[in-house]
């Protein structure tokens, strides 16, 4: 039921508007913040390191992101690289979900790193 609610056109618009115009009011501890994105700990982490990187503009899915937007993409890569160094990640994944796999109706990236406490599921190695 929550997924259905989040997919309502007004709710999708509102979430995008908040990230675009009110990101300063989102109650999270920012690990990184640039003019293009915000990075913070996942509120319900599934891994020892589970960070979210979210664009500060209305982009619902990866399919909606302009591939010519090199400013955002450069910022995303630089932010991921700095977080990998900061957290000293020896193995990690940068994941973006889409379609039915995307629960939250705003583009976001997961930077995850498994640990002995939370290994990746069987068959999902980091290779």
C-alpha positions in Angstrom: 0.0 0.0 0.0 2.9 2.4 0.8 4.4 1.7 -2.6 1.1 2.6 -4.3 0.9 5.8 -2.3 4.5 6.8 -3.2 3.7 6.4 -6.9 0.8 8.9 -6.9 1.7 11.7 -9.3 1.3 14.5 -6.7 3.5 12.6 -4.1 6.2 11.9 -6.8 6.1 15.6 -7.7 6.3 16.6 -4.0 9.2 14.4 -3.2 11.1 15.7 -6.2 10.2 19.3 -5.2 11.5 18.8 -1.7 14.9 17.4 -2.9 15.1 20.3 -5.4 14.1 23.2 -3.3 14.1 22.1 0.4 17.0 19.6 0.7 18.4 21.7 3.5 15.3 20.7 5.6 15.6 17.0 5.1 16.5 15.6 8.6 19.6 13.5 7.8 23.3 13.8 8.7 24.9 14.8 5.5 28.1 13.0 4.6 28.5 15.1 1.4 26.4 17.8 -0.1 27.1 19.6 -3.3 25.0 21.8 -5.5 23.9 18.7 -7.4 23.4 16.0 -4.8 23.2 15.0 -1.2 24.8 11.8 0.4 23.7 10.4 3.7 23.4 7.1 5.6 20.5 4.9 4.6 17.8 5.2 7.4 17.2 1.4 7.3 20.6 0.0 6.2 20.9 -3.5 4.9 24.7 -3.5 4.9 27.4 -2.4 7.3 28.0 0.6 4.9 24.8 1.6 3.2 24.8 5.2 1.9 22.3 7.0 -0.3 23.2 9.6 -3.0 20.3 11.6 -4.2 20.1 14.3 -6.9 18.9 17.7 -5.7 16.5 18.1 -8.6 13.5 16.3 -9.9 14.6 13.1 -11.6 12.3 10.2 -11.0 14.3 7.4 -12.5 17.7 6.7 -14.1 15.8 6.6 -17.5 14.8 10.2 -16.9 18.4 11.4 -16.3 19.9 13.3 -19.2 23.0 11.3 -20.3 24.6 14.6 -21.4 24.4 15.9 -17.8 28.1 15.6 -17.3 28.1 18.0 -14.4 25.9 15.8 -12.3 27.6 12.6 -13.4 31.1 14.0 -12.6 29.8 15.2 -9.2 28.3 11.7 -8.5 31.6 9.9 -9.4 33.7 12.3 -7.4 31.4 12.0 -4.4 31.4 8.2 -4.6 35.2 8.1 -4.9 35.6 10.3 -1.8 33.2 8.2 0.2 35.0 5.0 -0.8 38.2 6.6 0.5 36.7 8.0 3.6 35.1 4.7 4.6 38.2 2.7 3.4 36.0 0.4 1.4 37.9 -2.6 0.0 34.8 -3.9 -1.8 31.7 -2.0 -2.7 28.8 -1.6 -5.1 27.1 1.4 -6.5 23.5 0.4 -7.2 20.5 2.1 -8.8 17.1 0.5 -8.9 14.5 1.1 -11.6 11.1 0.0 -12.6 9.5 -2.4 -10.1 12.7 -2.6 -8.2 12.6 1.1 -7.3 10.6 1.6 -4.1 11.1 5.4 -3.7 9.9 7.6 -6.6 13.1 9.8 -6.9 16.3 8.7 -8.5 18.9 7.6 -5.8 22.0 5.5 -5.7 23.0 3.0 -3.0 26.7 2.8 -2.2 27.0 -0.5 -0.2 29.7 -2.6 1.2 29.1 -6.0 2.8 30.6 -7.2 6.0 30.8 -10.5 7.8 27.7 -9.3 9.7 25.8 -8.7 6.4 27.3 -10.6 3.5 25.8 -10.3 0.0 23.1 -12.8 -0.8 24.3 -16.1 -2.3 25.3 -15.6 -5.9 25.7 -11.9 -5.6 29.5 -11.5 -5.3 31.3 -8.3 -5.9 33.1 -9.6 -9.0 
